[in-house]
Amino acid sequence: MFTIQGKSGNWEVVIGLETHIEVLSNSKIFSGASANYNPTIAPNTQACMVDVAMPGMLPVLNEYCVDQAIKFGLGINAEISRVSRFARKQYFYPDLPQGYQISQPADQPPVVGRGWVEIMGDDGNPKKILIERAHLEQDAGKLKHDAHPTKSFADYNRTGVTLLEIVTFLDVKNPENNSFISSPDEAERYLRKIREIARALGVSRANMEEGSMRADVNVSVRRAGTNTFNERCEIKNMVSFKFIKTAIEYEARRQIEILESGGTIERNTMRYNQGDGTTSVLRSKEDALDYRYFPDPDLLPLVITDDRIERIRRTMPELPEATRARYIEKYGLAEYDAARLTETTDISKWFDTSVGDKPARAKSIANWMISELFAHPENYDITNEIRENTDPDAPRIITPENLAELVDMIAAHDINGKQAKEIFTKMLDGETGTPREIADKFGMKQMTDTGAIEKIIDDVLSQNTSQVEQYKSGKVGLFGFFVGAVMRATGGKANPGVVNEILKKKLG
């Protein structure tokens, strides 16, 4: 258990996360405007009259976004609500032109109900993190404060983009239930798990750097060994794993100092200050009553049938956790290698395509991908799409089929490891052709003719009689000298296994 040392003893941290991910869809959740929000797009060019709340404009629910939410819910082992509805969450802010946000209230069933994900706990054992709900809502716009010295501007391109908010569960009725996040490291592992599932299912890019994944972090502390839950503070709009971990630890220490000094924790919304890694009060924390939720009169209740859920379930790809287990069981890969190959769905698809129907390739392909390809991400086609290089100086794109052929050539002793590395380097440098074509072009075929190799070995031994006598008198370390001499004489093309076998017979 992660603890923080205070002046009067150890304290535990209790962490809740409200994670917002932007749902991938062509149009927004309640309008037909493009959802391809991008900060480089000209302001207010992707906002329609519904988004900016022109009088008489009515929202129409995007059913595809509902399917995306259901898909994510199935990915986190959650209950899917058969009936849910949307409400208006009232608050005024310039980037929210309606004066309210269409969301799903906490006191009614959301699209996605109770679920869970499994992470590695701080004790090294699997830990189940409970999720209370995941609900659909619309995103707000964005204010720009640096375009004018005295004015702020509103960009409504992002307004109405679909958000899925995933809220962790704290079982206050059973405080001994520790299925919650209890350290900064566990918070990071949980968020990475959410990102992994969202990406694998094609629900979201879930990229913190671009803002398509962000988190509100709730932090409270309690005496180590106790089961009580104390007042919490919420740190808003965190978009970095590193900053989230720093913010949690600072906020926990801040609360410990207050409690140990005899003070009380006020339920505030906090700001994280990136410059010095501190938190400070932004405003007092609202609760549901402050938002004055009421059912949206323009949207009918959302009814989800069993048939719809099963249709979506049948289309779901294998999740990374299951893929890792398959790689370990079927191919005998190490846990580390399996984890690297499932960092994204594109990588695992690339690996599966390269292995094809030949499981014997798997370990070699895994080694080449992790040690070589990952060092040159710009030089391989990770999405397995056909790309055309119009620039003659552009690097060669290595495909899954290229790597499979290279590995097969090594296994068939057509080339040795050194030659394979040379072919790989030439492909990175822009050499055209398949590995076999490059090997033919540069004469990099491995010598496997035992008769020819034996003749070269005889020549080497006759030219080094002194070393032969020393070897036979017990200086066995000279064996490497003979192997090296033969390899040099063959220009590195001789099959090392054949060389070793013949030399052992010749030297006795």
C-alpha positions as CSV (number, residue, x, y, z in Angstrom):
1,M,0.0,0.0,0.0
2,F,1.3,3.4,-1.0
3,T,1.6,5.7,2.1
4,I,2.9,9.2,2.8
5,Q,4.8,9.9,6.0
6,G,3.3,12.8,7.9
7,K,4.5,14.4,11.1
8,S,2.1,12.2,13.2
9,G,2.3,9.0,11.2
10,N,1.5,7.4,7.8
11,W,-1.4,8.4,5.6
12,E,-3.1,6.7,2.7
13,V,-4.3,8.3,-0.5
14,V,-7.8,7.7,-2.0
15,I,-8.0,8.7,-5.7
16,G,-11.0,9.0,-7.9
17,L,-10.8,9.7,-11.6
18,E,-13.3,11.3,-14.0
19,T,-11.8,10.6,-17.4
20,H,-13.1,12.3,-20.6
21,I,-12.3,10.8,-24.0
22,E,-13.4,12.3,-27.3
23,V,-15.4,9.7,-29.2
24,L,-14.3,9.1,-32.8
25,S,-17.1,9.9,-35.2
26,N,-17.6,11.8,-38.4
27,S,-20.1,14.3,-37.0
28,K,-20.9,15.7,-33.5
29,I,-23.2,14.1,-31.0
30,F,-26.2,16.3,-31.6
31,S,-25.5,18.0,-35.0
32,G,-24.2,17.2,-38.5
33,A,-21.1,19.4,-38.2
34,S,-17.8,17.7,-38.6
35,A,-16.3,16.2,-35.5
36,N,-12.8,16.4,-36.9
37,Y,-11.8,18.9,-34.3
38,N,-8.2,20.1,-34.8
39,P,-6.5,23.1,-33.3
40,T,-5.0,24.0,-36.7
41,I,-8.4,24.3,-38.4
42,A,-9.6,27.9,-38.8
43,P,-11.8,29.0,-35.8
44,N,-15.6,28.6,-36.1
45,T,-15.5,26.8,-39.4
46,Q,-16.8,23.5,-38.1
47,A,-19.7,24.8,-35.9
48,C,-23.2,24.8,-37.3
49,M,-26.3,26.6,-36.0
50,V,-27.2,23.8,-33.6
51,D,-23.7,24.0,-32.0
52,V,-23.9,27.8,-31.4
53,A,-27.5,27.6,-30.2
54,M,-29.3,29.6,-32.8
55,P,-33.0,30.0,-31.9
56,G,-35.2,27.1,-33.1
57,M,-32.3,24.7,-33.7
58,L,-33.0,21.2,-32.2
59,P,-30.5,18.5,-31.3
60,V,-30.6,15.1,-33.0
61,L,-28.8,12.2,-31.4
62,N,-25.9,10.7,-33.3
63,E,-26.7,6.9,-33.0
64,Y,-23.1,6.0,-34.0
65,C,-21.8,7.7,-30.9
66,V,-24.2,5.6,-28.8
67,D,-22.7,2.5,-30.5
68,Q,-19.2,3.7,-29.6
69,A,-20.2,4.1,-26.0
70,I,-21.8,0.6,-25.9
71,K,-18.6,-0.8,-27.4
72,F,-16.5,0.8,-24.8
73,G,-18.8,-0.4,-22.1
74,L,-18.5,-4.0,-23.2
75,G,-14.7,-3.5,-23.2
76,I,-14.7,-2.5,-19.5
77,N,-17.0,-5.4,-18.5
78,A,-19.9,-3.0,-17.8
79,E,-23.6,-3.2,-17.6
80,I,-25.4,-1.5,-20.6
81,S,-28.5,0.4,-19.5
82,R,-31.5,-0.5,-21.6
83,V,-33.1,2.9,-21.0
84,S,-31.3,6.2,-20.2
85,R,-31.9,9.8,-21.0
86,F,-30.2,13.2,-21.5
87,A,-30.5,16.2,-19.3
88,R,-29.4,19.8,-19.4
89,K,-26.6,20.6,-17.0
90,Q,-27.0,24.4,-16.3
91,Y,-24.0,26.6,-16.0
92,F,-22.9,29.8,-17.8
93,Y,-19.5,30.1,-19.4
94,P,-18.6,31.9,-22.7
95,D,-17.4,28.7,-24.4
96,L,-20.9,27.1,-23.8
97,P,-23.2,29.0,-26.2
98,Q,-26.4,27.2,-25.0
99,G,-25.9,28.1,-21.4
100,Y,-26.1,24.5,-20.6
101,Q,-24.4,21.2,-21.4
102,I,-26.4,18.2,-22.6
103,S,-25.2,15.3,-20.5
104,Q,-26.5,12.3,-18.5
105,P,-27.3,13.1,-14.9
106,A,-25.6,11.1,-12.1
107,D,-28.9,10.2,-10.4
108,Q,-30.2,8.3,-13.5
109,P,-28.8,5.3,-15.4
110,P,-26.2,6.3,-18.0
111,V,-25.5,4.5,-21.2
112,V,-22.7,2.5,-19.5
113,G,-23.3,1.4,-15.9
114,R,-21.1,-0.4,-13.4
115,G,-18.0,-2.0,-14.8
116,W,-14.3,-2.7,-14.0
117,V,-10.8,-2.9,-15.4
118,E,-7.8,-4.8,-14.1
119,I,-4.4,-3.1,-13.5
120,M,-1.2,-4.2,-11.7
121,G,-1.4,-3.0,-8.1
122,D,1.6,-1.5,-6.3
123,D,2.1,-4.9,-4.6
124,G,2.7,-6.5,-7.9
125,N,-0.6,-8.4,-8.0
126,P,-3.6,-7.8,-10.3
127,K,-6.0,-5.3,-8.9
128,K,-9.6,-4.7,-10.0
129,I,-10.6,-1.0,-10.3
130,L,-14.3,-0.5,-10.2
131,I,-16.0,1.9,-12.6
132,E,-19.3,3.5,-11.6
133,R,-20.5,4.8,-14.9
134,A,-19.5,6.1,-18.4
135,H,-21.9,8.6,-19.8
136,L,-22.2,10.6,-23.0
137,E,-22.1,14.4,-23.2
138,Q,-21.2,17.2,-25.5
139,D,-17.9,19.1,-25.3
140,A,-17.7,22.8,-24.8
141,G,-15.8,25.3,-27.1
142,K,-12.4,26.8,-26.4
143,L,-11.5,30.3,-25.3
144,K,-8.4,32.0,-26.7
145,H,-6.9,34.6,-24.4
146,D,-3.6,35.3,-26.2
147,A,-4.9,36.8,-29.5
148,H,-5.6,40.2,-28.2
149,P,-4.3,42.2,-25.2
150,T,-7.7,43.1,-23.8
151,K,-10.2,40.6,-25.4
152,S,-10.8,36.9,-25.3
153,F,-12.2,35.0,-28.3
154,A,-14.4,31.9,-28.5
155,D,-13.7,29.1,-31.0
156,Y,-16.8,26.8,-31.2
157,N,-15.3,24.2,-33.5
158,R,-15.0,21.8,-30.6
159,T,-18.5,22.6,-29.3
160,G,-20.7,19.5,-29.5
161,V,-17.9,17.0,-30.1
162,T,-18.9,13.8,-28.3
163,L,-17.4,13.0,-25.0
164,L,-17.5,9.8,-23.0
165,E,-16.9,10.5,-19.3
166,I,-15.7,7.5,-17.3
167,V,-16.0,7.7,-13.5
168,T,-14.4,5.4,-11.0
169,F,-16.4,4.0,-8.2
170,L,-15.7,4.4,-4.4
171,D,-17.8,2.0,-2.4
172,V,-18.6,4.2,0.6
173,K,-21.1,1.7,2.0
174,N,-18.3,-0.9,2.2
175,P,-15.2,1.0,3.1
176,E,-13.1,-2.1,3.5
177,N,-13.5,-2.7,-0.3
178,N,-10.2,-1.4,-1.7
179,S,-11.1,-1.7,-5.4
180,F,-10.1,2.0,-5.9
181,I,-6.9,3.8,-7.0
182,S,-4.6,4.3,-4.1
183,S,-1.3,5.7,-5.5
184,P,-0.1,8.0,-8.2
185,D,1.4,5.0,-10.1
186,E,-1.9,3.1,-10.0
187,A,-3.6,6.3,-11.3
188,E,-1.2,6.2,-14.3
189,R,-1.7,2.5,-14.9
190,Y,-5.5,2.9,-14.8
191,L,-5.5,5.8,-17.3
192,R,-3.2,3.9,-19.6
193,K,-5.6,0.9,-19.4
194,I,-8.5,3.1,-20.3
195,R,-6.5,4.6,-23.2
196,E,-5.5,1.1,-24.4
197,I,-9.1,-0.1,-24.4
198,A,-10.4,3.0,-26.1
199,R,-7.8,2.8,-28.9
200,A,-8.1,-0.9,-29.4
201,L,-11.8,-0.6,-29.9
202,G,-11.5,2.5,-32.2
203,V,-13.6,4.5,-29.8
204,S,-11.2,7.3,-29.3
205,R,-7.6,8.4,-30.1
206,A,-7.4,9.1,-26.3
207,N,-4.3,11.2,-26.8
208,M,-3.6,13.5,-23.8
209,E,-1.2,15.6,-25.8
210,E,-3.9,16.7,-28.2
211,G,-6.6,16.9,-25.6
212,S,-8.7,14.0,-26.8
213,M,-8.2,12.4,-23.3
214,R,-8.2,14.4,-20.1
215,A,-8.9,13.7,-16.5
216,D,-10.3,15.4,-13.4
217,V,-8.5,13.9,-10.4
218,N,-10.2,13.6,-7.0
219,V,-7.9,13.3,-4.0
220,S,-8.5,12.6,-0.3
221,V,-6.3,11.2,2.4
222,R,-6.9,9.1,5.5
223,R,-4.9,7.6,8.4
224,A,-3.1,4.4,7.3
225,G,-5.1,1.4,8.4
226,T,-8.4,3.1,8.7
227,N,-11.5,2.6,6.4
228,T,-13.0,6.1,6.6
229,F,-13.3,8.3,3.6
230,N,-12.6,12.0,4.1
231,E,-13.5,15.1,2.1
232,R,-11.9,15.3,-1.3
233,C,-10.6,18.0,-3.6
234,E,-10.8,17.8,-7.4
235,I,-8.0,18.8,-9.7
236,K,-9.4,19.8,-13.1
237,N,-8.5,19.1,-16.7
238,M,-5.2,17.2,-16.3
239,V,-3.6,16.3,-19.7
240,S,-0.3,14.6,-18.7
241,F,0.5,11.4,-16.9
242,K,3.5,13.0,-15.3
243,F,1.6,16.1,-14.1
244,I,-1.2,13.9,-12.8
245,K,1.2,11.9,-10.6
246,T,2.9,15.1,-9.4
247,A,-0.4,16.8,-8.7
248,I,-1.8,13.8,-6.7
249,E,1.3,13.7,-4.4
250,Y,1.4,17.4,-3.8
251,E,-2.4,17.6,-3.1
252,A,-2.2,14.7,-0.7
253,R,0.7,16.3,1.2
254,R,-1.2,19.6,1.3
255,Q,-4.2,17.9,2.8
256,I,-2.1,16.0,5.3
257,E,-0.5,19.2,6.5
258,I,-3.9,20.8,7.0
259,L,-5.3,17.8,8.9
260,E,-2.2,17.4,11.1
261,S,-2.5,21.1,12.0
262,G,-6.0,20.7,13.2
263,G,-7.7,22.1,10.1
264,T,-10.4,20.6,7.9
265,I,-10.5,19.9,4.2
266,E,-12.9,22.0,2.2
267,R,-14.4,20.5,-0.9
268,N,-12.7,22.7,-3.6
269,T,-11.9,22.5,-7.2
270,M,-8.2,22.9,-7.6
271,R,-5.9,24.2,-10.3
272,Y,-2.6,22.5,-11.1
273,N,0.3,24.8,-11.6
274,Q,2.8,23.3,-14.0
275,G,5.6,25.7,-13.3
276,D,6.2,24.6,-9.7
277,G,4.1,21.4,-9.5
278,T,1.7,22.8,-6.9
279,T,-2.1,22.9,-6.6
280,S,-4.2,26.0,-5.6
281,V,-7.9,26.7,-5.1
282,L,-9.8,27.5,-8.3
283,R,-13.3,27.7,-6.9
284,S,-15.5,26.0,-4.4
285,K,-16.7,22.6,-5.6
286,E,-20.2,22.4,-7.2
287,D,-22.5,19.5,-6.6
288,A,-25.4,18.2,-8.6
289,L,-27.9,20.7,-7.1
290,D,-25.8,23.6,-8.4
291,Y,-26.2,22.5,-12.0
292,R,-30.0,22.3,-11.8
293,Y,-30.2,19.2,-14.0
294,F,-33.6,18.7,-15.8
295,P,-34.5,16.3,-18.6
296,D,-33.8,17.7,-22.0
297,P,-37.3,18.2,-23.6
298,D,-35.9,18.0,-27.2
299,L,-34.4,14.5,-26.8
300,L,-36.4,11.3,-26.3
301,P,-35.3,8.7,-23.8
302,L,-32.5,6.5,-25.2
303,V,-33.7,2.9,-25.6
304,I,-31.0,0.2,-26.3
305,T,-32.1,-3.3,-27.3
306,D,-30.4,-6.6,-26.6
307,D,-30.1,-7.2,-30.3
308,R,-28.2,-3.9,-30.7
309,I,-25.8,-4.8,-27.9
310,E,-25.1,-8.3,-29.3
311,R,-24.5,-6.8,-32.8
312,I,-21.9,-4.5,-31.4
313,R,-20.3,-7.3,-29.3
314,R,-19.9,-9.4,-32.5
315,T,-17.9,-6.7,-34.2
316,M,-15.5,-6.0,-31.4
317,P,-11.8,-6.9,-32.0
318,E,-9.6,-8.8,-29.6
319,L,-8.6,-6.5,-26.7
320,P,-4.9,-6.0,-25.9
321,E,-5.0,-8.1,-22.7
322,A,-6.3,-11.1,-24.6
323,T,-3.8,-10.5,-27.4
324,R,-0.9,-10.5,-24.9
325,A,-2.1,-13.8,-23.4
326,R,-2.4,-15.3,-26.9
327,Y,1.2,-14.3,-27.8
328,I,2.5,-15.8,-24.5
329,E,0.6,-19.0,-24.8
330,K,0.7,-19.6,-28.6
331,Y,4.1,-18.3,-29.5
332,G,6.0,-18.6,-26.1
333,L,6.9,-14.9,-26.1
334,A,8.1,-13.2,-22.9
335,E,5.7,-11.0,-21.0
336,Y,7.8,-7.9,-21.9
337,D,7.8,-8.7,-25.6
338,A,4.1,-9.4,-25.6
339,A,3.5,-6.1,-23.9
340,R,5.6,-4.1,-26.4
341,L,3.8,-5.8,-29.3
342,T,0.4,-4.8,-27.9
343,E,1.1,-1.1,-27.1
344,T,-1.3,-0.2,-29.9
345,T,-3.7,-2.2,-32.1
346,D,-1.8,-1.2,-35.2
347,I,1.4,-2.8,-33.8
348,S,-0.3,-6.1,-32.9
349,K,-2.0,-6.2,-36.3
350,W,1.4,-5.6,-38.0
351,F,3.0,-8.4,-35.9
352,D,0.1,-10.8,-36.7
353,T,0.3,-10.0,-40.4
354,S,4.0,-10.7,-40.4
355,V,3.7,-14.0,-38.6
356,G,0.9,-15.1,-40.8
357,D,0.3,-18.8,-40.8
358,K,3.8,-19.7,-39.6
359,P,4.1,-19.6,-35.8
360,A,7.8,-20.5,-36.0
361,R,8.4,-17.0,-37.3
362,A,6.9,-15.4,-34.2
363,K,9.9,-15.1,-31.8
364,S,12.3,-13.9,-34.6
365,I,9.8,-11.3,-35.8
366,A,9.2,-10.1,-32.3
367,N,12.9,-9.7,-31.8
368,W,13.3,-7.8,-35.1
369,M,10.4,-5.5,-34.4
370,I,11.4,-4.6,-30.8
371,S,15.1,-4.3,-31.4
372,E,15.2,-2.8,-34.9
373,L,11.8,-1.6,-36.2
374,F,10.8,0.3,-33.1
375,A,14.1,2.2,-33.3
376,H,13.0,3.5,-36.8
377,P,9.3,4.2,-36.6
378,E,9.4,6.5,-39.6
379,N,10.7,3.6,-41.8
380,Y,8.0,1.0,-41.4
381,D,4.4,0.9,-42.4
382,I,2.8,0.3,-39.0
383,T,-0.8,0.6,-40.3
384,N,-0.1,-1.9,-43.1
385,E,-1.4,0.6,-45.7
386,I,0.1,1.0,-49.2
387,R,1.9,4.3,-49.4
388,E,3.5,5.9,-52.4
389,N,6.8,7.7,-51.9
390,T,6.9,10.5,-54.4
391,D,10.3,11.7,-53.0
392,P,13.0,9.5,-54.4
393,D,15.1,10.2,-51.3
394,A,12.4,9.2,-48.9
395,P,13.2,6.1,-46.7
396,R,12.0,2.7,-47.7
397,I,8.9,1.6,-45.9
398,I,9.3,-1.8,-44.4
399,T,6.1,-3.9,-44.5
400,P,5.1,-7.0,-42.5
401,E,5.7,-9.1,-45.6
402,N,9.3,-7.7,-45.9
403,L,10.2,-8.7,-42.4
404,A,8.5,-12.2,-42.8
405,E,10.6,-12.8,-45.9
406,L,13.8,-11.7,-44.2
407,V,13.2,-14.0,-41.2
408,D,12.4,-16.9,-43.5
409,M,15.6,-16.4,-45.4
410,I,17.6,-16.6,-42.2
411,A,15.7,-19.8,-41.1
412,A,16.4,-21.4,-44.5
413,H,20.1,-20.5,-44.2
414,D,19.9,-18.4,-47.4
415,I,21.5,-15.6,-45.4
416,N,23.2,-15.3,-42.0
417,G,22.4,-12.8,-39.3
418,K,25.1,-10.3,-40.5
419,Q,23.7,-10.3,-44.0
420,A,20.2,-9.9,-42.8
421,K,21.2,-6.8,-40.8
422,E,22.9,-5.4,-44.0
423,I,19.7,-6.0,-46.0
424,F,17.6,-4.4,-43.3
425,T,20.0,-1.4,-43.3
426,K,19.8,-1.0,-47.1
427,M,16.0,-1.1,-46.9
428,L,16.1,1.7,-44.3
429,D,18.4,3.7,-46.6
430,G,15.9,3.5,-49.5
431,E,17.0,0.5,-51.4
432,T,14.1,-0.8,-53.5
433,G,13.0,-4.4,-53.8
434,T,12.2,-7.3,-51.5
435,P,14.8,-8.7,-49.1
436,R,15.4,-11.6,-51.5
437,E,15.8,-9.2,-54.4
438,I,18.3,-7.0,-52.5
439,A,20.2,-10.1,-51.4
440,D,20.5,-11.2,-55.1
441,K,21.5,-7.7,-56.2
442,F,24.4,-7.4,-53.8
443,G,25.4,-11.0,-53.8
444,M,24.5,-11.6,-50.1
445,K,23.6,-15.3,-50.3
446,Q,25.0,-17.5,-47.6
447,M,27.5,-20.2,-48.7
448,T,26.0,-23.6,-47.8
449,D,28.0,-25.8,-50.2
450,T,29.8,-28.1,-47.7
451,G,32.4,-29.1,-50.3
452,A,33.4,-25.5,-51.1
453,I,33.5,-24.7,-47.4
454,E,35.6,-27.7,-46.6
455,K,38.2,-26.7,-49.2
456,I,38.5,-23.2,-47.7
457,I,38.9,-24.7,-44.3
458,D,41.7,-27.0,-45.5
459,D,43.4,-24.0,-46.9
460,V,43.1,-22.1,-43.7
461,L,44.4,-25.0,-41.6
462,S,47.4,-25.5,-44.0
463,Q,48.3,-21.8,-43.7
464,N,48.2,-21.9,-39.9
465,T,49.9,-25.1,-38.9
466,S,51.4,-23.6,-35.8
467,Q,48.0,-22.6,-34.4
468,V,46.7,-26.1,-35.3
469,E,49.4,-27.7,-33.2
470,Q,48.7,-25.4,-30.3
471,Y,45.0,-26.2,-30.5
472,K,45.6,-29.9,-30.5
473,S,48.0,-29.6,-27.5
474,G,45.1,-28.1,-25.5
475,K,44.8,-24.4,-26.4
476,V,41.1,-24.8,-27.4
477,G,40.5,-21.1,-27.3
478,L,42.0,-20.9,-30.7
479,F,38.9,-22.4,-32.2
480,G,37.4,-18.9,-32.6
481,F,40.6,-17.9,-34.5
482,F,39.9,-20.6,-37.1
483,V,36.2,-19.7,-37.4
484,G,37.1,-16.1,-37.9
485,A,39.7,-16.9,-40.6
486,V,37.3,-19.1,-42.5
487,M,34.6,-16.4,-42.4
488,R,37.0,-13.8,-43.6
489,A,38.1,-16.1,-46.5
490,T,34.4,-16.5,-47.5
491,G,33.6,-12.8,-47.2
492,G,31.3,-13.6,-44.3
493,K,29.0,-15.7,-46.5
494,A,29.7,-19.2,-45.1
495,N,27.1,-20.8,-42.9
496,P,28.6,-20.5,-39.3
497,G,27.0,-23.8,-38.3
498,V,28.5,-25.7,-41.2
499,V,31.9,-24.0,-40.5
500,N,31.8,-25.1,-36.9
501,E,30.8,-28.6,-37.7
502,I,33.5,-29.2,-40.3
503,L,36.2,-27.5,-38.2
504,K,35.4,-29.7,-35.2
505,K,35.9,-32.8,-37.3
506,K,39.1,-31.6,-38.9
507,L,40.7,-30.5,-35.6
508,G,39.7,-33.6,-33.8
